[in-house]
């Protein structure tokens, strides 16, 4: 996921929230409803925030 995020690292909640809005809008354009996303992950905000902090990728251990 990190490779699809902007080339920046931030812990600013406002910036992460903006990315979440963009993610949900992009998914909507692809025909993916927010409900489908939230069935897969508990918190999109947390997911994006973690991805921004761990841009190297890989699995959490």
C-alpha distance matrix in Angstrom:
0.0 3.8 5.5 5.6 7.1 10.8 12.2 13.6 13.5 15.3 16.6 18.5 18.3 19.3 16.6 13.9 16.0 16.1 12.4 12.6 15.6 13.9 11.1 14.0 16.2 13.9 13.6 17.3 18.1 16.6 18.8 16.6 18.5 17.2 19.3 17.2 14.0 16.1 17.6 14.4 13.3 16.1 14.6 11.9 13.2 12.8 9.2 8.4 11.1 10.1 6.7 9.2 11.7 10.0 8.6 10.1 7.7 9.9 11.3 13.1 16.8
3.8 0.0 3.8 5.3 5.3 8.3 9.0 10.2 10.1 12.4 14.2 16.4 16.9 18.0 14.9 12.8 15.6 15.5 11.9 13.1 16.2 14.5 12.4 15.8 17.7 15.7 16.1 19.7 20.3 19.3 21.8 19.6 21.3 19.8 22.1 20.4 17.0 18.8 20.6 17.5 15.9 18.1 16.1 13.4 13.6 13.1 10.1 8.3 10.0 9.1 5.3 6.6 9.0 7.5 5.2 7.5 6.4 9.7 11.9 13.2 16.8
5.5 3.8 0.0 3.8 5.6 8.0 8.3 10.8 12.0 14.7 17.1 18.9 19.7 20.3 16.9 15.3 17.9 17.1 13.5 15.2 17.6 15.2 13.4 16.9 18.2 15.5 16.3 20.0 19.8 18.7 21.7 20.1 22.3 21.3 23.9 22.0 18.8 21.1 22.8 19.8 18.7 21.2 19.3 16.3 16.8 16.7 13.6 11.6 13.5 12.9 9.1 9.7 12.2 10.6 7.4 8.7 8.1 11.4 14.1 16.1 19.5
5.6 5.3 3.8 0.0 3.8 6.8 8.8 11.2 12.6 14.7 17.0 18.1 18.4 18.5 15.1 13.6 15.6 14.4 10.8 12.4 14.4 11.6 10.0 13.5 14.5 11.8 12.9 16.4 16.2 15.4 18.5 17.1 19.3 18.4 21.2 19.6 16.5 19.1 21.1 18.4 17.4 19.9 17.8 14.4 15.1 15.8 12.9 10.4 13.1 13.3 9.7 10.2 13.4 12.7 9.9 12.0 11.1 14.2 16.4 18.1 21.8
7.1 5.3 5.6 3.8 0.0 3.8 6.4 7.9 9.2 11.1 13.5 14.4 15.0 15.1 11.6 10.3 12.8 11.7 8.2 10.6 12.8 10.5 9.6 13.4 14.4 12.6 14.1 17.4 17.5 17.4 20.2 18.6 20.1 18.6 21.7 20.6 17.2 19.2 21.7 19.2 17.6 19.4 16.8 13.4 13.1 14.0 11.7 8.5 10.5 11.4 8.1 7.3 10.9 11.1 8.7 11.7 11.6 15.0 17.0 18.0 21.7
10.8 8.3 8.0 6.8 3.8 0.0 3.8 5.5 8.1 10.1 13.2 13.7 15.0 14.5 10.7 10.8 13.4 11.6 9.0 12.2 13.9 11.5 11.8 15.5 15.9 14.4 16.7 19.5 19.3 19.7 22.7 21.4 22.8 21.3 24.6 23.8 20.5 22.3 25.1 22.8 20.9 22.5 19.5 16.2 15.2 16.3 14.6 11.1 12.2 13.6 10.7 8.6 11.9 12.8 10.1 13.2 14.0 17.7 20.0 20.7 24.3
12.2 9.0 8.3 8.8 6.4 3.8 0.0 3.8 7.0 10.0 13.6 14.6 16.7 16.6 12.9 13.1 16.3 14.8 12.4 15.6 17.5 15.2 15.4 19.2 19.7 18.0 20.2 23.1 22.8 23.1 26.1 24.8 26.3 24.8 27.9 26.9 23.5 25.3 27.9 25.3 23.3 24.8 21.9 18.9 17.7 18.2 16.6 13.2 13.6 14.4 11.5 9.1 11.4 12.0 8.9 11.5 13.3 17.1 19.8 20.6 23.8
13.6 10.2 10.8 11.2 7.9 5.5 3.8 0.0 3.8 6.5 10.2 11.3 13.8 14.0 10.5 11.1 14.6 13.6 11.8 15.0 17.1 15.6 16.0 19.6 20.4 19.4 21.4 24.2 24.4 24.9 27.7 26.0 27.1 25.0 28.0 27.5 23.9 25.1 27.9 25.5 23.1 24.0 20.9 18.2 16.3 16.6 15.7 12.4 11.7 12.9 10.9 7.5 9.4 11.0 8.9 12.1 14.1 17.8 20.1 20.2 23.3
13.5 10.1 12.0 12.6 9.2 8.1 7.0 3.8 0.0 3.8 7.1 9.2 11.8 12.9 10.0 9.9 13.7 13.7 12.0 14.6 17.3 16.5 16.5 19.8 21.3 20.6 22.2 25.1 25.8 26.1 28.5 26.4 27.2 24.7 27.4 27.0 23.3 24.0 26.8 24.4 21.5 22.1 18.9 16.8 14.5 14.2 13.8 10.9 9.2 10.2 9.1 5.4 6.2 8.6 7.8 11.1 13.1 16.5 18.3 17.8 20.7
15.3 12.4 14.7 14.7 11.1 10.1 10.0 6.5 3.8 0.0 3.7 5.4 8.3 9.7 7.4 7.7 11.3 11.9 11.0 13.4 16.0 15.9 16.3 19.2 20.8 20.8 22.3 24.8 25.9 26.6 28.7 26.4 26.6 23.8 26.5 26.6 22.8 23.0 26.1 24.1 21.0 20.9 17.5 15.7 12.8 12.8 13.3 10.4 8.0 10.0 10.1 6.4 7.0 10.5 10.6 14.1 15.6 18.7 19.9 18.9 21.7
16.6 14.2 17.1 17.0 13.5 13.2 13.6 10.2 7.1 3.7 0.0 3.8 6.1 8.8 7.9 7.4 10.5 12.2 11.9 13.4 16.1 16.9 17.1 19.4 21.5 21.9 23.0 25.4 26.9 27.7 29.3 26.7 26.5 23.3 25.6 26.0 22.3 21.9 25.0 23.2 19.8 19.1 15.7 14.6 11.3 10.9 12.4 10.2 6.9 9.1 10.6 7.7 7.4 11.2 12.5 15.8 16.8 19.5 20.0 18.3 20.9
18.5 16.4 18.9 18.1 14.4 13.7 14.6 11.3 9.2 5.4 3.8 0.0 3.8 5.5 5.4 6.4 8.7 10.1 10.9 12.6 14.5 15.7 16.6 18.6 20.3 21.2 22.7 24.5 26.1 27.4 28.9 26.6 26.0 22.8 25.3 26.2 22.7 22.2 25.6 24.3 20.9 20.0 16.4 15.1 11.5 12.2 14.1 11.5 8.9 12.0 13.2 10.3 10.9 14.6 15.4 19.0 19.9 22.7 23.3 21.7 24.4
18.3 16.9 19.7 18.4 15.0 15.0 16.7 13.8 11.8 8.3 6.1 3.8 0.0 3.8 5.5 5.1 6.0 8.6 9.8 10.4 12.3 14.2 15.0 16.4 18.3 19.7 20.8 22.3 24.3 25.6 26.7 24.2 23.3 19.9 22.2 23.4 20.0 19.2 22.7 21.8 18.4 17.1 13.4 12.4 8.7 10.0 12.4 10.4 8.1 11.6 13.2 11.2 12.2 15.7 16.8 20.4 20.6 23.1 23.2 21.5 24.3
19.3 18.0 20.3 18.5 15.1 14.5 16.6 14.0 12.9 9.7 8.8 5.5 3.8 0.0 3.8 5.4 5.0 6.2 8.7 9.8 10.6 12.5 14.2 15.4 16.6 18.4 20.0 21.1 22.8 24.6 25.8 23.7 22.7 19.6 22.3 23.7 20.6 20.1 23.8 23.2 20.1 19.1 15.3 13.7 10.4 12.7 14.6 12.0 10.7 14.4 15.3 13.0 14.7 18.1 18.5 22.3 22.6 25.4 25.8 24.5 27.5
16.6 14.9 16.9 15.1 11.6 10.7 12.9 10.5 10.0 7.4 7.9 5.4 5.5 3.8 0.0 3.8 5.4 5.1 6.4 8.8 10.0 10.7 12.3 14.4 15.4 16.5 18.4 20.0 21.3 22.8 24.5 22.6 22.2 19.4 22.4 23.3 20.0 20.1 23.7 22.6 19.7 19.4 15.6 13.3 10.4 12.5 13.5 10.2 9.4 13.0 13.0 10.4 12.7 15.8 15.6 19.4 19.9 23.0 23.8 23.0 26.2
13.9 12.8 15.3 13.6 10.3 10.8 13.1 11.1 9.9 7.7 7.4 6.4 5.1 5.4 3.8 0.0 3.8 5.4 5.1 6.3 8.8 9.8 10.4 12.4 14.2 15.1 16.3 18.3 20.0 21.1 22.5 20.2 19.8 16.8 19.6 20.2 16.7 16.8 20.2 19.0 16.0 15.7 12.0 9.7 6.8 8.8 9.8 6.7 6.1 9.8 10.1 8.3 10.7 13.6 13.8 17.6 17.5 20.3 20.8 19.8 23.1
16.0 15.6 17.9 15.6 12.8 13.4 16.3 14.6 13.7 11.3 10.5 8.7 6.0 5.0 5.4 3.8 0.0 3.8 5.4 5.0 6.3 8.7 9.7 10.6 12.3 14.2 15.3 16.5 18.5 20.1 21.0 18.8 17.8 14.7 17.5 18.7 15.6 15.3 19.1 18.5 15.7 15.1 11.4 9.2 6.5 9.7 11.1 8.7 8.9 12.6 13.0 11.9 14.3 17.0 17.3 21.0 20.5 23.1 23.3 22.3 25.6
16.1 15.5 17.1 14.4 11.7 11.6 14.8 13.6 13.7 11.9 12.2 10.1 8.6 6.2 5.1 5.4 3.8 0.0 3.8 5.4 5.1 6.3 8.6 10.0 10.6 12.3 14.3 15.3 16.7 18.6 20.1 18.4 17.8 15.3 18.6 19.7 16.7 17.2 20.9 20.3 17.9 17.9 14.3 11.5 9.6 12.8 13.3 10.3 11.1 14.7 14.2 12.7 15.7 18.2 17.7 21.5 21.2 24.1 24.8 24.3 27.8
12.4 11.9 13.5 10.8 8.2 9.0 12.4 11.8 12.0 11.0 11.9 10.9 9.8 8.7 6.4 5.1 5.4 3.8 0.0 3.8 5.4 5.0 6.0 8.6 9.7 10.3 12.1 14.0 15.2 16.5 18.3 16.5 16.5 14.2 17.6 17.9 14.7 15.7 19.2 18.0 15.8 16.5 13.1 9.7 8.5 11.4 10.8 7.5 9.2 12.3 11.2 10.1 13.5 15.5 14.7 18.3 17.8 20.7 21.5 21.5 25.1
12.6 13.1 15.2 12.4 10.6 12.2 15.6 15.0 14.6 13.4 13.4 12.6 10.4 9.8 8.8 6.3 5.0 5.4 3.8 0.0 3.8 5.4 4.9 6.1 8.5 9.7 10.4 12.2 14.2 15.3 16.4 14.1 13.6 10.8 14.0 14.6 11.4 12.1 15.7 14.9 12.7 13.2 9.9 6.6 6.1 9.5 9.2 6.9 9.2 12.2 11.6 11.6 14.7 16.4 16.2 19.7 18.5 20.9 21.1 20.9 24.4
15.6 16.2 17.6 14.4 12.8 13.9 17.5 17.1 17.3 16.0 16.1 14.5 12.3 10.6 10.0 8.8 6.3 5.1 5.4 3.8 0.0 3.8 5.4 5.3 6.1 8.5 9.9 10.5 12.4 14.4 15.3 13.6 12.8 10.5 14.0 15.2 12.7 13.5 17.1 17.0 15.3 15.7 12.7 9.6 9.4 13.0 12.9 10.7 12.9 16.0 15.3 15.0 18.2 20.0 19.5 23.0 21.9 24.4 24.7 24.6 28.2
13.9 14.5 15.2 11.6 10.5 11.5 15.2 15.6 16.5 15.9 16.9 15.7 14.2 12.5 10.7 9.8 8.7 6.3 5.0 5.4 3.8 0.0 3.8 5.5 5.1 6.0 8.5 9.7 10.6 12.5 14.3 13.1 13.3 11.9 15.6 16.0 13.5 15.2 18.5 17.9 16.6 17.7 14.9 11.3 11.5 14.7 13.7 11.0 13.6 16.4 14.8 14.4 18.0 19.4 18.3 21.6 20.6 23.3 24.2 24.6 28.3
11.1 12.4 13.4 10.0 9.6 11.8 15.4 16.0 16.5 16.3 17.1 16.6 15.0 14.2 12.3 10.4 9.7 8.6 6.0 4.9 5.4 3.8 0.0 3.8 5.5 5.1 6.1 8.5 10.0 10.7 12.4 10.6 11.2 9.8 13.3 13.0 10.3 12.4 15.4 14.4 13.3 15.0 12.6 8.9 10.1 12.9 11.2 9.1 12.4 14.5 12.8 13.4 16.9 17.7 16.7 19.7 18.2 20.6 21.2 21.8 25.5
14.0 15.8 16.9 13.5 13.4 15.5 19.2 19.6 19.8 19.2 19.4 18.6 16.4 15.4 14.4 12.4 10.6 10.0 8.6 6.1 5.3 5.5 3.8 0.0 3.8 5.4 5.0 6.1 8.7 9.8 10.4 8.4 8.0 6.4 10.2 10.6 8.5 10.4 13.5 13.4 12.7 14.1 12.1 8.9 10.7 13.8 12.6 11.4 14.6 16.7 15.6 16.5 19.8 20.7 20.1 23.0 21.2 23.2 23.3 23.7 27.3
16.2 17.7 18.2 14.5 14.4 15.9 19.7 20.4 21.3 20.8 21.5 20.3 18.3 16.6 15.4 14.2 12.3 10.6 9.7 8.5 6.1 5.1 5.5 3.8 0.0 3.8 5.4 5.0 6.3 8.8 9.8 9.2 9.3 8.9 12.7 13.2 11.7 13.9 16.8 16.8 16.5 17.9 15.9 12.6 14.0 17.2 16.0 14.3 17.3 19.7 18.2 18.6 22.2 23.2 22.1 25.1 23.5 25.8 26.3 27.0 30.6
13.9 15.7 15.5 11.8 12.6 14.4 18.0 19.4 20.6 20.8 21.9 21.2 19.7 18.4 16.5 15.1 14.2 12.3 10.3 9.7 8.5 6.0 5.1 5.4 3.8 0.0 3.8 5.3 5.1 6.5 8.9 8.6 10.2 10.4 14.0 13.5 11.9 14.8 17.2 16.6 16.6 18.7 16.9 13.4 15.1 17.9 15.9 14.1 17.5 19.4 17.2 17.9 21.5 22.0 20.4 23.1 21.5 23.8 24.6 25.7 29.4
13.6 16.1 16.3 12.9 14.1 16.7 20.2 21.4 22.2 22.3 23.0 22.7 20.8 20.0 18.4 16.3 15.3 14.3 12.1 10.4 9.9 8.5 6.1 5.0 5.4 3.8 0.0 3.8 5.4 5.0 6.4 5.0 7.0 7.7 10.9 9.9 8.7 11.9 13.9 13.4 14.1 16.4 15.3 12.1 14.7 17.1 15.0 14.0 17.7 19.1 17.2 18.6 22.0 22.2 21.0 23.4 21.2 23.0 23.3 24.5 28.1
17.3 19.7 20.0 16.4 17.4 19.5 23.1 24.2 25.1 24.8 25.4 24.5 22.3 21.1 20.0 18.3 16.5 15.3 14.0 12.2 10.5 9.7 8.5 6.1 5.0 5.3 3.8 0.0 3.8 5.3 5.0 5.0 5.7 7.4 10.5 10.3 10.2 13.0 14.9 15.4 16.2 18.1 17.0 14.2 16.6 19.5 17.8 16.9 20.4 22.1 20.6 21.7 25.2 25.6 24.5 27.1 24.9 26.7 26.9 27.9 31.4
18.1 20.3 19.8 16.2 17.5 19.3 22.8 24.4 25.8 25.9 26.9 26.1 24.3 22.8 21.3 20.0 18.5 16.7 15.2 14.2 12.4 10.6 10.0 8.7 6.3 5.1 5.4 3.8 0.0 3.8 5.4 7.3 9.1 11.1 14.2 13.6 13.5 16.5 18.3 18.3 19.3 21.4 20.2 17.1 19.3 22.1 20.2 18.8 22.3 24.1 22.0 22.9 26.5 26.8 25.2 27.7 25.7 27.7 28.4 29.7 33.3
16.6 19.3 18.7 15.4 17.4 19.7 23.1 24.9 26.1 26.6 27.7 27.4 25.6 24.6 22.8 21.1 20.1 18.6 16.5 15.3 14.4 12.5 10.7 9.8 8.8 6.5 5.0 5.3 3.8 0.0 3.8 5.7 8.8 11.3 13.7 12.2 12.3 15.8 16.9 16.6 18.0 20.7 20.0 17.0 19.7 22.0 19.6 18.7 22.4 23.6 21.3 22.8 26.3 26.0 24.4 26.5 24.2 25.8 26.4 28.1 31.6
18.8 21.8 21.7 18.5 20.2 22.7 26.1 27.7 28.5 28.7 29.3 28.9 26.7 25.8 24.5 22.5 21.0 20.1 18.3 16.4 15.3 14.3 12.4 10.4 9.8 8.9 6.4 5.0 5.4 3.8 0.0 3.8 6.3 9.7 11.4 10.1 11.3 14.5 15.2 15.6 17.5 19.9 19.8 17.3 20.2 22.6 20.4 20.1 23.8 24.9 23.2 24.9 28.2 28.0 26.9 28.9 26.4 27.7 27.8 29.2 32.6
16.6 19.6 20.1 17.1 18.6 21.4 24.8 26.0 26.4 26.4 26.7 26.6 24.2 23.7 22.6 20.2 18.8 18.4 16.5 14.1 13.6 13.1 10.6 8.4 9.2 8.6 5.0 5.0 7.3 5.7 3.8 0.0 3.8 6.6 8.3 6.6 7.5 10.8 11.5 11.9 13.7 16.2 16.2 13.9 17.1 19.2 17.1 17.2 20.9 21.9 20.4 22.4 25.5 25.3 24.6 26.6 23.9 25.0 24.8 26.0 29.3
18.5 21.3 22.3 19.3 20.1 22.8 26.3 27.1 27.2 26.6 26.5 26.0 23.3 22.7 22.2 19.8 17.8 17.8 16.5 13.6 12.8 13.3 11.2 8.0 9.3 10.2 7.0 5.7 9.1 8.8 6.3 3.8 0.0 3.8 5.3 5.4 6.9 9.0 10.2 11.7 13.1 14.8 14.8 13.1 16.1 18.5 17.1 17.4 20.8 22.1 21.2 23.1 26.0 26.3 26.0 28.3 25.7 26.7 26.2 26.9 30.1
17.2 19.8 21.3 18.4 18.6 21.3 24.8 25.0 24.7 23.8 23.3 22.8 19.9 19.6 19.4 16.8 14.7 15.3 14.2 10.8 10.5 11.9 9.8 6.4 8.9 10.4 7.7 7.4 11.1 11.3 9.7 6.6 3.8 0.0 3.8 5.4 5.1 6.2 8.6 10.1 10.6 11.6 11.3 9.8 12.7 15.1 14.2 14.7 17.7 19.3 18.9 20.6 23.3 23.9 24.0 26.5 24.0 25.2 24.4 24.7 27.9
19.3 22.1 23.9 21.2 21.7 24.6 27.9 28.0 27.4 26.5 25.6 25.3 22.2 22.3 22.4 19.6 17.5 18.6 17.6 14.0 14.0 15.6 13.3 10.2 12.7 14.0 10.9 10.5 14.2 13.7 11.4 8.3 5.3 3.8 0.0 3.8 5.4 5.2 6.2 8.9 10.1 10.9 11.7 11.3 14.5 16.4 15.6 16.9 19.7 20.8 20.8 22.9 25.3 25.7 26.1 28.4 25.6 26.3 25.0 25.2 28.0
17.2 20.4 22.0 19.6 20.6 23.8 26.9 27.5 27.0 26.6 26.0 26.2 23.4 23.7 23.3 20.2 18.7 19.7 17.9 14.6 15.2 16.0 13.0 10.6 13.2 13.5 9.9 10.3 13.6 12.2 10.1 6.6 5.4 5.4 3.8 0.0 3.8 5.5 5.2 6.8 9.1 11.1 12.4 11.6 15.2 16.6 15.0 16.5 19.6 20.2 19.7 22.3 24.7 24.5 24.7 26.7 23.6 24.0 22.8 23.4 26.3
14.0 17.0 18.8 16.5 17.2 20.5 23.5 23.9 23.3 22.8 22.3 22.7 20.0 20.6 20.0 16.7 15.6 16.7 14.7 11.4 12.7 13.5 10.3 8.5 11.7 11.9 8.7 10.2 13.5 12.3 11.3 7.5 6.9 5.1 5.4 3.8 0.0 3.8 5.4 5.3 6.4 8.7 9.3 8.0 11.7 13.0 11.3 12.7 15.9 16.5 16.0 18.5 20.9 20.8 21.1 23.2 20.3 21.0 19.9 20.3 23.4
16.1 18.8 21.1 19.1 19.2 22.3 25.3 25.1 24.0 23.0 21.9 22.2 19.2 20.1 20.1 16.8 15.3 17.2 15.7 12.1 13.5 15.2 12.4 10.4 13.9 14.8 11.9 13.0 16.5 15.8 14.5 10.8 9.0 6.2 5.2 5.5 3.8 0.0 3.8 5.2 5.1 5.9 7.1 7.4 10.8 11.9 11.1 13.1 15.6 16.3 16.7 19.2 21.1 21.4 22.3 24.5 21.6 22.1 20.6 20.3 23.1
17.6 20.6 22.8 21.1 21.7 25.1 27.9 27.9 26.8 26.1 25.0 25.6 22.7 23.8 23.7 20.2 19.1 20.9 19.2 15.7 17.1 18.5 15.4 13.5 16.8 17.2 13.9 14.9 18.3 16.9 15.2 11.5 10.2 8.6 6.2 5.2 5.4 3.8 0.0 3.8 5.9 7.3 9.9 10.6 14.1 14.5 13.4 15.9 18.5 18.5 18.9 21.7 23.4 23.2 24.2 25.9 22.7 22.6 20.7 20.7 23.1
14.4 17.5 19.8 18.4 19.2 22.8 25.3 25.5 24.4 24.1 23.2 24.3 21.8 23.2 22.6 19.0 18.5 20.3 18.0 14.9 17.0 17.9 14.4 13.4 16.8 16.6 13.4 15.4 18.3 16.6 15.6 11.9 11.7 10.1 8.9 6.8 5.3 5.2 3.8 0.0 3.8 6.9 9.2 9.5 13.1 12.9 11.0 13.8 16.4 15.9 16.0 19.1 20.7 20.1 21.0 22.4 19.1 18.9 17.0 17.3 19.8
13.3 15.9 18.7 17.4 17.6 20.9 23.3 23.1 21.5 21.0 19.8 20.9 18.4 20.1 19.7 16.0 15.7 17.9 15.8 12.7 15.3 16.6 13.3 12.7 16.5 16.6 14.1 16.2 19.3 18.0 17.5 13.7 13.1 10.6 10.1 9.1 6.4 5.1 5.9 3.8 0.0 3.8 5.6 6.5 9.8 9.2 7.8 10.9 13.1 12.7 13.4 16.3 17.7 17.5 18.8 20.6 17.6 17.6 15.7 15.3 18.0
16.1 18.1 21.2 19.9 19.4 22.5 24.8 24.0 22.1 20.9 19.1 20.0 17.1 19.1 19.4 15.7 15.1 17.9 16.5 13.2 15.7 17.7 15.0 14.1 17.9 18.7 16.4 18.1 21.4 20.7 19.9 16.2 14.8 11.6 10.9 11.1 8.7 5.9 7.3 6.9 3.8 0.0 3.8 6.7 9.0 8.3 8.6 11.7 13.0 13.0 14.6 17.2 18.1 18.5 20.3 22.4 19.7 19.8 17.7 16.5 18.9
14.6 16.1 19.3 17.8 16.8 19.5 21.9 20.9 18.9 17.5 15.7 16.4 13.4 15.3 15.6 12.0 11.4 14.3 13.1 9.9 12.7 14.9 12.6 12.1 15.9 16.9 15.3 17.0 20.2 20.0 19.8 16.2 14.8 11.3 11.7 12.4 9.3 7.1 9.9 9.2 5.6 3.8 0.0 3.8 5.3 5.2 6.2 8.7 9.8 10.7 12.4 14.3 15.5 16.5 18.2 20.7 18.5 19.3 17.7 16.4 19.2
11.9 13.4 16.3 14.4 13.4 16.2 18.9 18.2 16.8 15.7 14.6 15.1 12.4 13.7 13.3 9.7 9.2 11.5 9.7 6.6 9.6 11.3 8.9 8.9 12.6 13.4 12.1 14.2 17.1 17.0 17.3 13.9 13.1 9.8 11.3 11.6 8.0 7.4 10.6 9.5 6.5 6.7 3.8 0.0 3.8 5.4 4.9 6.1 8.4 9.8 10.4 12.2 14.2 15.2 16.2 18.9 16.9 18.2 17.3 16.7 19.9
13.2 13.6 16.8 15.1 13.1 15.2 17.7 16.3 14.5 12.8 11.3 11.5 8.7 10.4 10.4 6.8 6.5 9.6 8.5 6.1 9.4 11.5 10.1 10.7 14.0 15.1 14.7 16.6 19.3 19.7 20.2 17.1 16.1 12.7 14.5 15.2 11.7 10.8 14.1 13.1 9.8 9.0 5.3 3.8 0.0 3.8 5.5 5.3 6.0 8.5 9.9 10.6 12.4 14.2 15.5 18.6 17.2 19.0 18.3 17.1 20.3
12.8 13.1 16.7 15.8 14.0 16.3 18.2 16.6 14.2 12.8 10.9 12.2 10.0 12.7 12.5 8.8 9.7 12.8 11.4 9.5 13.0 14.7 12.9 13.8 17.2 17.9 17.1 19.5 22.1 22.0 22.6 19.2 18.5 15.1 16.4 16.6 13.0 11.9 14.5 12.9 9.2 8.3 5.2 5.4 3.8 0.0 3.8 5.5 5.0 6.0 8.5 9.8 10.6 12.1 14.1 16.8 15.3 16.6 15.5 13.9 16.8
9.2 10.1 13.6 12.9 11.7 14.6 16.6 15.7 13.8 13.3 12.4 14.1 12.4 14.6 13.5 9.8 11.1 13.3 10.8 9.2 12.9 13.7 11.2 12.6 16.0 15.9 15.0 17.8 20.2 19.6 20.4 17.1 17.1 14.2 15.6 15.0 11.3 11.1 13.4 11.0 7.8 8.6 6.2 4.9 5.5 3.8 0.0 3.8 5.5 5.3 6.2 8.7 10.1 10.5 12.0 14.5 12.5 13.8 12.9 12.1 15.4
8.4 8.3 11.6 10.4 8.5 11.1 13.2 12.4 10.9 10.4 10.2 11.5 10.4 12.0 10.2 6.7 8.7 10.3 7.5 6.9 10.7 11.0 9.1 11.4 14.3 14.1 14.0 16.9 18.8 18.7 20.1 17.2 17.4 14.7 16.9 16.5 12.7 13.1 15.9 13.8 10.9 11.7 8.7 6.1 5.3 5.5 3.8 0.0 3.8 5.5 5.0 6.1 8.7 9.9 10.4 13.6 12.3 14.6 14.7 14.2 17.7
11.1 10.0 13.5 13.1 10.5 12.2 13.6 11.7 9.2 8.0 6.9 8.9 8.1 10.7 9.4 6.1 8.9 11.1 9.2 9.2 12.9 13.6 12.4 14.6 17.3 17.5 17.7 20.4 22.3 22.4 23.8 20.9 20.8 17.7 19.7 19.6 15.9 15.6 18.5 16.4 13.1 13.0 9.8 8.4 6.0 5.0 5.5 3.8 0.0 3.8 5.4 5.2 6.4 8.7 10.2 13.5 12.9 15.2 15.2 13.9 17.0
10.1 9.1 12.9 13.3 11.4 13.6 14.4 12.9 10.2 10.0 9.1 12.0 11.6 14.4 13.0 9.8 12.6 14.7 12.3 12.2 16.0 16.4 14.5 16.7 19.7 19.4 19.1 22.1 24.1 23.6 24.9 21.9 22.1 19.3 20.8 20.2 16.5 16.3 18.5 15.9 12.7 13.0 10.7 9.8 8.5 6.0 5.3 5.5 3.8 0.0 3.8 5.4 5.1 6.1 8.5 11.1 10.1 11.9 11.6 10.1 13.3
6.7 5.3 9.1 9.7 8.1 10.7 11.5 10.9 9.1 10.1 10.6 13.2 13.2 15.3 13.0 10.1 13.0 14.2 11.2 11.6 15.3 14.8 12.8 15.6 18.2 17.2 17.2 20.6 22.0 21.3 23.2 20.4 21.2 18.9 20.8 19.7 16.0 16.7 18.9 16.0 13.4 14.6 12.4 10.4 9.9 8.5 6.2 5.0 5.4 3.8 0.0 3.8 5.4 5.1 5.8 8.7 7.7 10.2 10.9 10.7 14.3
9.2 6.6 9.7 10.2 7.3 8.6 9.1 7.5 5.4 6.4 7.7 10.3 11.2 13.0 10.4 8.3 11.9 12.7 10.1 11.6 15.0 14.4 13.4 16.5 18.6 17.9 18.6 21.7 22.9 22.8 24.9 22.4 23.1 20.6 22.9 22.3 18.5 19.2 21.7 19.1 16.3 17.2 14.3 12.2 10.6 9.8 8.7 6.1 5.2 5.4 3.8 0.0 3.8 5.6 5.6 9.3 9.8 12.8 14.1 13.6 16.9
11.7 9.0 12.2 13.4 10.9 11.9 11.4 9.4 6.2 7.0 7.4 10.9 12.2 14.7 12.7 10.7 14.3 15.7 13.5 14.7 18.2 18.0 16.9 19.8 22.2 21.5 22.0 25.2 26.5 26.3 28.2 25.5 26.0 23.3 25.3 24.7 20.9 21.1 23.4 20.7 17.7 18.1 15.5 14.2 12.4 10.6 10.1 8.7 6.4 5.1 5.4 3.8 0.0 3.8 5.9 8.7 9.7 12.3 13.2 12.0 14.8
10.0 7.5 10.6 12.7 11.1 12.8 12.0 11.0 8.6 10.5 11.2 14.6 15.7 18.1 15.8 13.6 17.0 18.2 15.5 16.4 20.0 19.4 17.7 20.7 23.2 22.0 22.2 25.6 26.8 26.0 28.0 25.3 26.3 23.9 25.7 24.5 20.8 21.4 23.2 20.1 17.5 18.5 16.5 15.2 14.2 12.1 10.5 9.9 8.7 6.1 5.1 5.6 3.8 0.0 3.8 5.5 6.1 8.5 9.9 9.3 12.2
8.6 5.2 7.4 9.9 8.7 10.1 8.9 8.9 7.8 10.6 12.5 15.4 16.8 18.5 15.6 13.8 17.3 17.7 14.7 16.2 19.5 18.3 16.7 20.1 22.1 20.4 21.0 24.5 25.2 24.4 26.9 24.6 26.0 24.0 26.1 24.7 21.1 22.3 24.2 21.0 18.8 20.3 18.2 16.2 15.5 14.1 12.0 10.4 10.2 8.5 5.8 5.6 5.9 3.8 0.0 3.8 5.4 8.9 11.3 11.9 15.0
10.1 7.5 8.7 12.0 11.7 13.2 11.5 12.1 11.1 14.1 15.8 19.0 20.4 22.3 19.4 17.6 21.0 21.5 18.3 19.7 23.0 21.6 19.7 23.0 25.1 23.1 23.4 27.1 27.7 26.5 28.9 26.6 28.3 26.5 28.4 26.7 23.2 24.5 25.9 22.4 20.6 22.4 20.7 18.9 18.6 16.8 14.5 13.6 13.5 11.1 8.7 9.3 8.7 5.5 3.8 0.0 3.8 6.7 9.8 11.0 13.6
7.7 6.4 8.1 11.1 11.6 14.0 13.3 14.1 13.1 15.6 16.8 19.9 20.6 22.6 19.9 17.5 20.5 21.2 17.8 18.5 21.9 20.6 18.2 21.2 23.5 21.5 21.2 24.9 25.7 24.2 26.4 23.9 25.7 24.0 25.6 23.6 20.3 21.6 22.7 19.1 17.6 19.7 18.5 16.9 17.2 15.3 12.5 12.3 12.9 10.1 7.7 9.8 9.7 6.1 5.4 3.8 0.0 3.8 6.8 8.7 11.8
9.9 9.7 11.4 14.2 15.0 17.7 17.1 17.8 16.5 18.7 19.5 22.7 23.1 25.4 23.0 20.3 23.1 24.1 20.7 20.9 24.4 23.3 20.6 23.2 25.8 23.8 23.0 26.7 27.7 25.8 27.7 25.0 26.7 25.2 26.3 24.0 21.0 22.1 22.6 18.9 17.6 19.8 19.3 18.2 19.0 16.6 13.8 14.6 15.2 11.9 10.2 12.8 12.3 8.5 8.9 6.7 3.8 0.0 3.8 6.6 9.1
11.3 11.9 14.1 16.4 17.0 20.0 19.8 20.1 18.3 19.9 20.0 23.3 23.2 25.8 23.8 20.8 23.3 24.8 21.5 21.1 24.7 24.2 21.2 23.3 26.3 24.6 23.3 26.9 28.4 26.4 27.8 24.8 26.2 24.4 25.0 22.8 19.9 20.6 20.7 17.0 15.7 17.7 17.7 17.3 18.3 15.5 12.9 14.7 15.2 11.6 10.9 14.1 13.2 9.9 11.3 9.8 6.8 3.8 0.0 3.8 6.3
13.1 13.2 16.1 18.1 18.0 20.7 20.6 20.2 17.8 18.9 18.3 21.7 21.5 24.5 23.0 19.8 22.3 24.3 21.5 20.9 24.6 24.6 21.8 23.7 27.0 25.7 24.5 27.9 29.7 28.1 29.2 26.0 26.9 24.7 25.2 23.4 20.3 20.3 20.7 17.3 15.3 16.5 16.4 16.7 17.1 13.9 12.1 14.2 13.9 10.1 10.7 13.6 12.0 9.3 11.9 11.0 8.7 6.6 3.8 0.0 3.8
16.8 16.8 19.5 21.8 21.7 24.3 23.8 23.3 20.7 21.7 20.9 24.4 24.3 27.5 26.2 23.1 25.6 27.8 25.1 24.4 28.2 28.3 25.5 27.3 30.6 29.4 28.1 31.4 33.3 31.6 32.6 29.3 30.1 27.9 28.0 26.3 23.4 23.1 23.1 19.8 18.0 18.9 19.2 19.9 20.3 16.8 15.4 17.7 17.0 13.3 14.3 16.9 14.8 12.2 15.0 13.6 11.8 9.1 6.3 3.8 0.0
